[in-house]
Amino acid sequence: MLALKMSNHSAIGQLGNVTNRILLVEDEESIRELLVLGLEEEGYEVVAMADGQAALTQCQQPSLQPQDFPFDLIILDLMLPKVSGLDLCRFLRYQGNHVPILIVSAKTTETDRVLGLEVGADDYISKPFSMRELIARCRALLRRHRLNVVADSPTIHFQDITLYPEEYRVMVRGTGVNLSPREFRLLELFMQNPRRVWDREQLLDRVWGIDFIGDRKTVDVHIRWLREKLEIDPSQPQYITTVRGFGYRFG
C-alpha cells in the first residue's frame, strides 16, 4: 500500500535546530509502523496513536492553550475506533487550534474529501499513497503554516467584517464566525486586496501554495463555505462575487 523510499540522512523535519513534531493517528498497525519509520527517517519526531480517544485526550489537556500545542502537524485517519477522525478534527477547530491537519483515508470519493476539508482539515490524501507524496504534503503544510503566522498585523476592516490576523479571529456584523485556516487565509487575502479579480490559479498559489497537489475545484468549495458564513443571503452574495469568465472579486 505504501511505497517507502528512505534517504541515507535527512533534516527535512527540522527548522533550524527545532525538530517538527507530528501526531500520527492511524489504527492499522502495519501502516502506522511504516509511516513512523518513513517520517522519522526524514527527521520528524513522531508520536503515534491507534485510536481517536487517545489522540483526543492528548489534545484536550485542561492547561493546554492553542499557542502551546505540542505538535506542528497532525496526520489523521478518518475511520478510527472510539472517536472518529472527523470528530477529532472538529474538536481542534472548535477550540481555535490552527495546527495543520493532513487526512489519510481509504475513503476516496469527492464527497469524503469535501467533508474532510469542510470540518477543518488542510489536505487530504487517499490510500494507497506513496511515502514520497506524503512527505511532500507534510513539508508543504508545515511551510505554509509558518508563512501564515503573521506577527503584529493590523486589524482589517471592510464594511461589516473585521478580521484580526494575529488572533485568527473574524467578526461579521458584530458576531464572531468560525473559519477554517484555509477560509481565514482566503478571506484575509480578499480583504487586503478589495475589488481585485482573482482567478483560481492565483488563489491556489497565494493561499494553498505553488506546490499544492489537488483539484482547482477546492477554490470553489471554499468560496461557497465563506459565502455561507459571511453573506446574509449566500445565493446573492454582496462580499464575494463571481466575475464570469475570470474568477472572484471581494467588495
Buried (B, 14 or more C-beta within 10 A) or exposed (E): EBEEEEEEEBEBBBEEEEBBBBBBBBBBEEBBEBBBBBBBBBBBBBBBBBBBBBBBEBBEEEEBEEEEBEBBBBBBBBEBEEBBBBBBBBBBBEBEBBBBBBBBBBBEEEEBBBBBBBBBBBBBBBBEBBBEEBBBBBBBBBBBBEEBEEEEBEEBEBEBBBBBBEEBBBBBEEEEBEBBBBBBBBBBBBBBBEEBBBBBEBBBBBBBBEEBEBEEEBBBBBBEBBBEBBBEEBEEBEBBBEEEEEBBBBB
